[in-house]
Amino acid sequence: MNQKRTTVFVDLLFCVVILPLIIMLLPVDKWIVRHPIFATTMVTYLYALYYAIRRIHIPALIIARRYGSIVCFAAVVMGLAWLLSHFPFESPPKYLPLESRIQQRVQAVWLLTLVVVGFGLSIELMLELFRQILLRKDMETEKQKAELALYKTQINPHFLFNTLNSIYGLVISKSDRAEQAFAKFTGILQYMYSHATDDTISISEEVGYISAYIDLQSLRLNHHTKVVWESSIDDGTVQIPPMILITFVENAFKFGTSPQHDCEIAIRVSLCNGLLRFESVNDVMRVRGNGRTFVGIENCRLRLELLYPQRFTLSTTEEAGKFKVIMTIQLQ
């Protein structure tokens, strides 16, 4: 609320006080008498330019690496300024030669354009700096909450019970997979504790964790459930926040498996040129009650908004008995 009030105050100060004073330094009174259409057009252009700069948020475009939009906006501004500086005279010049009048108008238009652009960008940069400071504080708070939540919720008792029960069954039946399953389970526990407080880890570690998790979950599934797991990583050293993907994998197994009916879970992770893409599709075998199952997804969305503002997409859809999650993150 304070930030919004400050923004409104600055905008009013510029539009009501600063810009009119700058305009009055020019022979605007003579323009109003001799060229009223030009004077009205120029003033309208200046206020529209300031509003456009404040509306577009150029620092945010820079952070999002949308350089094409910035170039297009700069080209439009320069084009409009050029057109305005060559605005046709509404009456023949009398008190100055024509060339002097044209030169004076060109200088005035470009000067005022630079003043408005400079002031608008300065305000935007200061506000963006203020937003970044607040964002860092929010991230620190969120990190502290996430670290505590990881210890409390990541090791799900239901998951532990089912996994240990599956491993016990393999041991009793003297299956060759028992030792491998126990090794994967130990690795998952070690991963949870060792990376719970890390800011980032390599994408290869996260994919390895997901693969081990899927293998363990598959131990308790019968022939009715088909699991498709695919990963394609062009650079395994790229850093991502730990456990940013596991929420969607957990939900897929929690609500997409059945011991009596045929169902399928498909999980795909790819990284290409710094763009991370995650996709999961599962048959809906359990009904979600009161929207509680979406809490984990919404918490993940909030975390992404803090870590990758305007650099990620996250969509969830449920139709024709299938629940689908698609997430992309521009990591580089």
Secondary structure, DSSP 8 states (H G I E B T S, - for coil): -HHHHHHHHHHHIIIIIIHHHHHHTSSHHHHHHH-HHHHHHHHHHHHHHHHHHHHHTHHHHHHTT-HHHHHHHHHHHHHHHHHHHT---SS---SS-HHHHHHHHHHHHHHHHHHHHHHHHHHHHHHHHHHHHHHHHHHHHHHHHHHHHIIIIIS-HHHHHHHHHHHHHHHHTT-THHHHHHHHHHHHHHHHHHSTT-S-EEHHHHHHHHHHHHHHHHHT--TTEEEEEEEEES-TT-EE-TTSSHHHHHHHHHHS--SSS-EEEEEEEEEETTEEEEEEEEE--S---TTGGGHHHHHHHHHHHHHSTTSEEEEEEEETTEEEEEEEEE--
